[in-house]
Amino acid sequence: MTKIKSPLISLTLLLSSSMAMAAGHAAPAEARLHRPLEMKLLLSGNFGELRNNHFHSGLDFKTGGTTGHKVYCAADGYVSRVLVSPWGFGRAVYVTHPSLGLTTVYGHLQSFSDKIDAPVKQQQRAAETFRVDLEFKPGQIPVKRGEVIALSGNSGSSGGPHLHMDVRDTETEEPLDPMPYFKELIADRVAPEVRSISLYPRQGLVDGDSRPATRTPATASRPFKAWGLVVPGIKAYDRMTGTANIYGVKYLTLTVDGKQIYRRATDRFSFDNTRALNTIIHYPSRIKANSWTMTTAVPPSRPLGSMIEAIDGGVLTINESREYKCRFTLEDEHGNVTTRDFTIIGERQPVPKVTPIGEKVEWNKQRRLQKNGAEFLFQAGSLYEDSYITLKVLPTSAYKSDLYVIGNPEIPLAKSFEMSLPLNIEKIYDRRQYCIVRIDGKKRVAIGGRYSDGKITATANRFGNYAVVVDTKAPVITPVTPLKWSGKGVIKVKIADDLSGIDDYRGEIDGKWILLELDGKTGTLTGRIDRKEFPAGAPHEFTLTVTDACGNKAGYSHQL
């Protein structure tokens, strides 16, 4: 693994899909943006899709599985930031449009236009690094509406060739749904699709059990029977004309007996609380089965603020022996609507009392848990709601510390907590080689760590099993057809590290730094031999040094 640091509705389920007035916010006419690509605009991803620990911040435009397509600037403005990284957006250009109050972002690019690329290369050479995060002032790189600013690619953490585009509020830096600016160019006559409805007991029973119950299309006509506090959930996706992709649902509403109980509108969000998407899904199902079911429960911390309107925190109280008529309504930006009706029958029954296990940690207060010399610090706001956190210590000789089992992985964290784990036996290692790992079955995931007074301290963003290990193994360097490097003028090397991850690398020819571009997905370094500086026919020596996050180094050399 390579890393860099009500009663009028029958019991039968009613499904309807129809065209309705567009529900989305309309962009002002003067703010219509230039199309980013010449080709027909089709999406592989939409705004607000539920991703791993984050909302998708823009639109993913398909490029036919190929790279190298011209990318056009949305409006007059200036390049305000450029990123180059093996991960995330890969190569990305940020353009600020002062007259609109917007900033557009173009990610996963293959290359930049010449006037953008020149200062980027200059900074890379000056800092002798591939990774750069550069900011530019308004007059440095002006750009015009419709100007070609880049070529589309597959860089960074992209799962395939496409163009990612954000539209952000320049003042707040919050991403906005770009669809209102492009929906006249994007066909969509397909309504969202419902896969299943679920009911989750909170302090109650569903179908006579304390476990959740689900209705698929095949069992949709069967009502739920419940008593106590329950939370409705729905697994659903949006669809679009001309593609087989599934997308995120923008507008979701729940009514009970005709009264709105919950509504979510994903028009914008803040990067500061993008992890809060874990509060709008049934997180245990996501962790255990990678199943993404949206629920109506809103935690007391209300991390998504005005994005969600809810009565009683989106939790239903079933306390009458009658039928509760419920309806989910799903709508996209183009006004396509799907409704799905379901019934809950209140069936009086005793609800077992559950005694919580562990230490209570309040979401809005700092709390420190300690055991056997280990400390776990939760800052105020680390949790979305009050939770009971368990802590077990298991002696073991497999690690350099005991094994610490902290919390329940099915509880989502709002932000990281800090842990300090004492070493069992402190040997004379390079102290940089100590690190804390999370143990998931046979898999170990390094989270880093710093040594101080016999303890290793690190932060973690999920609960689980943690222990200290020592990483003494250097990264692996694998040259790719080195005998062809001189003839082709291209150097290609794969680098990898099995635990702490690659922290840094440096390539040189005859002792001079050369630019090696890293593809984080494959761990491949690629560099071009400048024949003006290193003429063909003369002997030259290429050297590469790779360092992991624990300070272990590996070296390689080759005569060109």
C-alpha positions in Angstrom: 0.0 0.0 0.0 1.4 3.4 -1.0 0.4 6.5 0.9 1.5 10.1 1.2 1.4 12.0 4.4 -52.6 9.5 7.5 -55.6 7.4 7.1 -56.7 8.2 3.5 -54.0 6.0 2.0 -54.5 2.3 1.6 -52.1 -0.2 3.2 -50.8 -1.1 -0.3 -47.6 0.7 -1.1 -48.2 3.5 -3.5 -45.4 4.4 -5.9 -45.6 7.3 -8.2 -43.1 9.0 -10.5 -43.9 12.3 -12.1 -42.7 15.5 -13.5 -43.1 18.5 -11.1 -42.0 22.1 -11.0 -38.3 22.4 -10.6 -37.5 22.3 -6.9 -34.0 23.7 -7.2 -32.7 27.2 -6.7 -32.5 29.0 -10.0 -29.2 30.6 -10.9 -29.4 34.3 -12.0 -29.2 34.7 -15.8 -26.0 36.6 -15.5 -24.5 33.8 -13.5 -25.0 31.1 -16.2 -21.6 29.4 -16.5 -19.8 28.3 -19.7 -19.9 24.6 -20.3 -16.7 22.9 -19.0 -16.4 20.5 -21.9 -17.3 20.5 -25.6 -18.9 17.1 -25.5 -22.4 16.2 -24.4 -22.6 16.7 -20.7 -23.3 13.5 -18.8 -22.6 12.9 -15.2 -21.0 10.0 -13.4 -21.5 11.8 -10.0 -23.7 14.6 -8.7 -23.5 17.1 -5.9 -24.0 15.8 -2.3 -23.6 12.2 -3.1 -22.8 10.2 0.0 -19.2 9.2 -0.1 -16.8 7.7 2.5 -17.0 10.2 5.3 -17.8 13.1 3.1 -20.4 14.6 0.7 -19.4 14.9 -2.9 -18.6 18.5 -3.4 -19.4 19.0 -7.1 -20.3 17.3 -10.4 -18.4 14.6 -12.1 -18.6 15.0 -15.9 -18.0 11.9 -18.0 -15.2 12.1 -20.6 -16.0 8.8 -22.5 -13.4 6.9 -20.6 -10.6 8.9 -22.1 -8.3 11.8 -21.1 -7.0 14.9 -22.8 -10.2 16.8 -23.4 -10.2 20.6 -23.4 -11.5 22.1 -20.1 -13.1 25.5 -20.5 -13.2 28.3 -17.9 -16.7 29.0 -16.5 -16.5 32.8 -16.5 -14.1 35.7 -16.4 -11.8 35.8 -13.4 -8.4 34.8 -12.3 -6.6 31.6 -11.2 -6.4 31.9 -7.4 -5.0 28.5 -6.5 -3.4 25.5 -8.1 -3.0 22.1 -6.5 -0.7 19.2 -7.6 -1.0 16.1 -5.5 -0.8 12.3 -5.9 -4.2 12.1 -4.0 -7.5 14.0 -3.8 -8.1 16.2 -6.8 -4.6 15.4 -8.2 -4.0 18.3 -10.5 -6.6 21.0 -9.8 -7.2 24.7 -10.8 -9.2 27.1 -8.8 -10.7 30.1 -10.6 -12.2 33.0 -8.7 -14.9 35.1 -10.4 -15.2 38.3 -8.5 -18.3 39.6 -10.3 -20.2 36.5 -9.5 -19.0 35.9 -5.9 -18.1 32.4 -7.0 -15.0 30.2 -7.3 -15.0 27.3 -9.7 -12.7 24.3 -9.2 -11.6 21.8 -11.9 -10.1 18.5 -10.6 -8.3 15.3 -11.7 -6.7 17.2 -14.6 -4.1 15.7 -16.9 -2.3 19.0 -17.5 -2.6 22.8 -17.2 -2.6 25.4 -20.0 0.8 26.9 -20.6 0.3 30.1 -18.7 -0.8 28.1 -15.6 1.7 25.4 -16.0 4.8 27.7 -16.3 4.5 29.2 -12.7 3.6 25.8 -11.3 6.7 24.2 -12.8 8.8 27.1 -11.6 7.6 26.6 -8.0 8.1 22.8 -8.2 11.7 23.3 -9.3 12.3 26.0 -6.7 11.0 23.8 -3.9 12.3 20.6 -5.4 9.0 18.8 -4.9 6.1 17.4 -7.0 3.4 18.2 -4.5 2.5 21.9 -4.4 -0.4 24.1 -3.2 0.0 27.5 -4.7 -2.0 30.7 -4.3 -2.1 33.5 -6.8 -3.2 37.1 -6.6 -5.9 38.6 -8.9 -3.5 40.1 -11.5 -1.1 37.2 -11.8 -3.1 34.7 -14.0 -6.2 36.3 -15.5 -8.6 34.0 -17.4 -11.6 34.6 -19.6 -15.0 32.8 -20.0 -14.6 30.0 -22.4 -10.8 30.0 -22.3 -9.1 26.6 -22.3 -7.4 26.3 -18.9 -6.5 22.5 -18.8 -6.9 19.1 -20.3 -9.1 16.5 -18.5 -7.5 13.6 -16.9 -7.5 10.9 -14.2 -5.1 12.3 -11.6 -5.3 12.0 -7.9 -7.9 9.7 -6.3 -10.0 9.6 -9.4 -11.6 6.2 -10.1 -11.5 6.7 -13.8 -11.1 9.5 -16.4 -13.6 12.3 -15.8 -13.7 16.0 -14.9 -14.7 17.0 -11.4 -16.1 20.5 -11.1 -17.0 22.5 -8.0 -18.9 25.8 -7.7 -18.1 27.5 -4.4 -19.2 30.6 -2.5 -16.0 32.6 -2.6 -16.6 34.3 0.7 -17.5 31.2 2.8 -15.6 28.7 0.6 -18.7 26.4 0.9 -19.5 24.2 -2.1 -22.8 24.9 -3.9 -24.7 22.5 -6.1 -23.5 23.4 -9.6 -26.6 21.8 -11.3 -28.6 25.1 -11.4 -25.9 26.6 -13.5 -25.8 23.7 -16.0 -29.2 22.0 -15.9 -30.3 23.6 -19.2 -27.4 21.6 -20.7 -28.0 18.3 -18.8 -31.0 16.2 -19.7 -32.9 14.6 -16.8 -36.4 13.2 -17.1 -35.9 10.3 -14.7 -37.2 10.3 -11.2 -35.3 8.9 -8.1 -35.5 5.2 -7.5 -36.5 3.6 -4.1 -34.8 0.3 -3.2 -36.2 -0.3 0.3 -37.8 1.2 3.4 -36.5 0.4 6.9 -37.6 1.1 10.4 -35.0 1.3 13.2 -36.0 0.9 16.9 -34.5 3.7 19.0 -36.2 2.9 22.3 -38.9 0.7 21.0 -39.7 -2.4 19.0 -40.4 -3.1 15.3 -42.2 -6.2 14.2 -41.8 -7.5 17.8 -38.1 -7.2 17.8 -35.4 -4.7 18.9 -33.7 -5.1 15.5 -34.6 -3.0 12.5 -37.0 -4.3 9.9 -36.9 -3.6 6.1 -39.5 -3.7 3.3 -38.3 -4.2 -0.3 -40.5 -3.8 -3.4 -41.5 -7.5 -3.0 -42.7 -6.9 0.6 -43.7 -3.3 0.3 -47.4 -3.8 1.0 -46.8 -5.3 4.4 -47.1 -2.6 7.2 -44.6 -2.3 10.0 -45.8 -3.0 13.5 -44.1 -0.9 16.1 -44.2 0.6 19.6 -42.0 3.3 21.2 -39.4 5.4 19.5 -38.5 4.5 15.9 -36.6 6.1 13.1 -37.6 5.6 9.4 -35.0 5.0 6.8 -34.9 4.8 3.0 -32.4 3.4 0.6 -32.8 5.3 -2.7 -30.8 6.8 -5.5 -31.4 9.4 -8.2 -31.3 8.5 -11.9 -30.6 10.6 -15.0 -31.4 10.5 -18.7 -28.8 8.8 -20.9 -26.8 7.0 -18.2 -27.0 3.9 -16.1 -25.3 5.6 -13.1 -26.9 6.1 -9.7 -26.7 9.4 -7.9 -27.4 11.1 -4.6 -30.9 12.2 -3.7 -31.0 16.0 -3.4 -34.4 16.6 -1.7 -35.9 14.1 0.8 -39.1 14.7 2.8 -41.0 12.5 5.3 -44.6 13.2 6.2 -46.7 11.3 8.8 -50.4 11.6 8.7 -49.9 14.5 6.2 -47.6 16.5 8.6 -44.0 17.1 7.5 -41.7 15.5 10.0 -38.4 15.8 8.2 -36.9 17.6 5.1 -33.4 17.6 3.8 -32.2 19.9 1.0 -28.6 19.3 -0.2 -27.9 22.7 -1.8 -24.7 23.5 0.0 -22.5 22.4 2.9 -19.4 23.2 4.7 -16.2 21.2 4.4 -15.8 21.7 8.2 -18.8 19.3 8.8 -18.8 17.1 5.7 -18.2 14.1 8.0 -21.7 14.7 9.3 -23.1 12.8 6.4 -22.6 9.9 8.8 -25.5 11.3 10.8 -28.0 11.1 7.9 -27.4 7.4 7.2 -27.7 4.3 9.3 -24.1 4.2 10.2 -23.9 0.6 11.6 -25.2 -0.7 8.2 -22.6 1.3 6.4 -19.8 0.0 8.6 -20.9 -3.7 8.6 -22.3 -4.1 5.1 -21.4 -1.0 3.1 -25.2 -0.4 2.9 -26.2 3.3 2.6 -29.7 3.8 4.0 -30.7 7.4 4.7 -32.5 8.0 8.0 -34.4 10.9 9.5 -32.8 11.0 12.9 -31.0 14.3 13.7 -28.5 14.3 16.6 -28.7 17.0 19.3 -25.5 18.6 17.9 -27.4 19.4 14.6 -24.1 19.4 12.6 -25.8 20.0 9.3 -27.8 23.0 10.5 -30.3 24.5 8.1 -29.8 21.7 5.6 -32.3 19.7 7.7 -35.7 20.6 9.1 -37.0 18.1 11.6 -39.7 17.7 14.3 -38.6 15.8 17.4 -35.3 15.1 15.9 -36.8 13.1 13.1 -37.7 10.3 15.6 -41.3 9.0 15.6 -43.2 8.2 18.8 -45.5 5.3 18.2 -47.7 5.4 21.3 -51.3 4.9 19.9 -52.9 1.7 18.7 -53.7 2.9 15.2 -52.3 3.3 11.7 -49.6 5.9 11.1 -49.6 6.8 7.4 -46.1 7.8 6.2 -44.8 9.1 3.0 -41.2 9.6 1.7 -40.9 12.2 -1.2 -37.7 12.3 -3.2 -37.0 15.1 -5.8 -34.1 16.1 -7.9 -33.0 19.5 -9.2 -34.9 19.0 -12.5 -38.2 18.5 -10.6 -38.6 14.8 -11.1 -40.5 13.3 -8.1 -40.9 9.9 -6.6 -43.2 9.2 -3.6 -43.2 6.0 -1.5 -45.9 5.3 1.1 -45.7 3.0 4.0 -47.8 2.3 7.1 -46.8 1.8 10.7 -49.4 0.1 12.9 -49.1 1.0 16.6 -49.1 -2.3 18.5 -48.9 -1.9 22.3 -46.3 -4.0 23.9 -43.7 -3.8 26.7 -40.4 -2.3 25.5 -37.4 -3.9 27.2 -35.2 -1.4 29.1 -31.6 -1.3 27.8 -28.8 -0.7 30.3 -26.0 1.2 28.6 -22.4 -0.2 29.0 -19.4 2.0 29.3 -18.5 5.5 30.3 -20.9 8.3 29.3 -19.2 10.9 27.1 -21.3 14.0 26.4 -21.1 15.4 22.9 -20.6 19.0 24.0 -18.1 18.4 26.8 -14.5 17.4 27.1 -13.9 13.9 28.6 -10.8 11.9 29.3 -10.8 8.1 29.8 -7.9 6.4 31.4 -6.9 2.8 32.0 -3.7 0.9 32.7 -1.7 4.1 31.9 -3.4 4.8 28.6 -5.3 7.9 28.0 -8.1 8.8 25.5 -9.1 12.4 25.2 -12.4 13.5 23.6 -12.7 17.2 23.0 -16.1 18.8 23.1 -17.7 18.1 19.8 -15.9 14.9 19.1 -19.3 13.1 19.1 -22.6 14.0 17.5 -24.6 12.9 20.5 -24.1 11.6 24.1 -22.7 8.1 23.9 -21.4 5.4 26.2 -17.8 4.5 25.4 -16.3 1.1 26.4 -12.6 0.6 27.0 -11.0 -2.8 27.2 -7.3 -3.6 27.7 -6.1 -7.0 26.3 -2.5 -8.0 27.2 -0.6 -9.4 24.2 2.9 -10.1 23.1 2.0 -9.4 19.5 2.6 -5.7 19.8 4.8 -3.2 21.7 1.8 -2.3 23.9 -1.3 -3.9 25.2 -4.2 -4.1 22.7 -6.8 -1.3 23.5 -10.4 -1.8 22.4 -11.9 1.7 22.5 -15.6 2.3 21.8 -18.0 0.8 19.3 -17.0 1.2 15.6 -20.7 1.6 14.8 -20.7 5.0 16.6 -19.6 7.8 14.2 -17.1 10.4 15.3 -17.5 14.1 14.4 -13.7 14.7 14.8 -10.7 12.8 15.9 -9.9 11.9 19.5 -6.4 11.6 20.9 -4.9 8.5 22.5 -1.6 8.0 24.4 -0.6 4.3 24.7 2.2 3.2 27.1 4.9 0.9 25.8 5.2 -2.5 27.5 8.9 -2.8 27.0 10.9 0.1 25.7 13.8 -1.2 23.6 16.4 0.9 21.8 14.6 1.6 18.6 14.8 4.8 16.6 11.8 6.4 18.3 10.5 7.6 15.0 9.8 3.9 14.2 7.1 3.6 16.8 3.6 4.0 15.5 0.0 3.2 16.5 -2.0 1.0 14.3 -5.7 0.2 14.1 -6.3 -3.6 13.8 -9.2 -4.6 11.5 -9.0 -8.4 11.5 -5.7 -9.3 9.8 -5.3 -5.7 8.4 -3.2 -3.1 10.2 -3.8 0.6 9.4 -1.1 3.0 10.7 -2.4 6.2 12.1 1.1 7.5 13.0 2.3 8.6 16.4 4.9 10.6 18.3 7.1 9.3 21.2 7.2 11.0 24.6 8.1 9.7 28.0 7.4 6.0 27.3 4.1 6.6 25.5 3.1 6.9 21.8 0.5 9.5 21.1 -1.7 9.8 17.9 -5.2 10.8 16.8 -7.9 8.5 15.4 -11.2 9.3 13.6 -12.9 6.0 14.3 -13.4 3.6 17.2 -11.7 0.2 17.1 -8.7 -1.8 18.2 -5.4 0.0 18.7 -1.9 -1.0 19.6 1.7 0.2 19.2 4.0 -1.5 16.6 7.6 -0.8 15.4 8.1 -0.2 11.7 11.7 -1.0 10.8 11.0 -2.1 7.2 12.1 0.3 4.5 10.0 1.1 1.4 10.2 -1.1 -1.7 11.5 0.4 -4.9 10.8 -1.4 -8.2 12.2 0.0 -11.4 10.0 -0.5 -14.5 12.0 -1.6 -17.6 15.1 0.5 -16.7 17.0 -0.5 -19.8 14.5 1.5 -21.9 14.8 4.7 -19.9 17.6 6.2 -21.9 16.1 5.5 -25.3 12.6 6.8 -24.4 13.9 9.6 -22.2 11.4 8.6 -19.5 12.1 7.1 -16.0 9.4 5.0 -14.4 9.6 3.4 -10.9 7.1 1.9 -8.6 7.4 2.6 -4.8 5.4 1.1 -2.0 5.4 0.7 1.8 3.6 -1.9 3.8 2.7 0.0 6.9 3.4 3.6 7.8 3.3 4.8 4.2 5.6 6.8 1.9 6.4 10.2 3.5 8.9 11.6 0.9 11.0 10.7 -2.1 13.8 12.4 -4.1 15.1 11.6 -7.5 18.4 13.0 -8.9 20.4 12.7 -12.1 24.1 13.4 -11.6 23.3 14.9 -8.2 20.7 17.3 -9.6 17.0 17.1 -8.5 14.5 16.0 -11.2 10.8 16.2 -11.2 9.2 12.8 -10.6 5.4 12.8 -10.7 3.7 10.3 -8.4 0.4 8.6 -9.3 -0.9 7.8 -5.8 -3.3 5.1 -7.1 -0.5 2.9 -8.6 2.5 4.2 -6.6 4.2 5.0 -9.9 6.9 7.7 -10.2 7.4 9.1 -13.7 10.1 11.6 -14.8 11.3 12.9 -18.1 15.0 13.2 -18.9 15.8 16.7 -20.0 18.3 16.1 -22.9 19.4 19.7 -22.8 20.7 19.3 -19.3 21.6 15.6 -19.6 22.7 15.0 -23.2 22.3 11.5 -24.8 25.5 9.6 -25.4 27.1 10.7 -22.2 26.9 8.6 -19.0 24.5 9.8 -16.3 23.5 8.3 -13.0 19.9 8.3 -11.7 19.5 7.9 -8.0 16.3 7.7 -5.9 15.7 7.9 -2.2 12.4 7.0 -0.6 11.5 7.5 3.0 8.5 6.2 4.9 6.6 7.9 7.8 8.7 6.2 10.4 12.0 7.4 8.9 13.0 4.2 7.1 14.9 4.8 3.9 15.4 2.9 0.7 17.8 3.8 -2.1 18.2 2.9 -5.8 20.6 3.9 -8.5 20.9 3.2 -12.3 23.3 4.2 -15.0 21.5 6.0 -17.8 
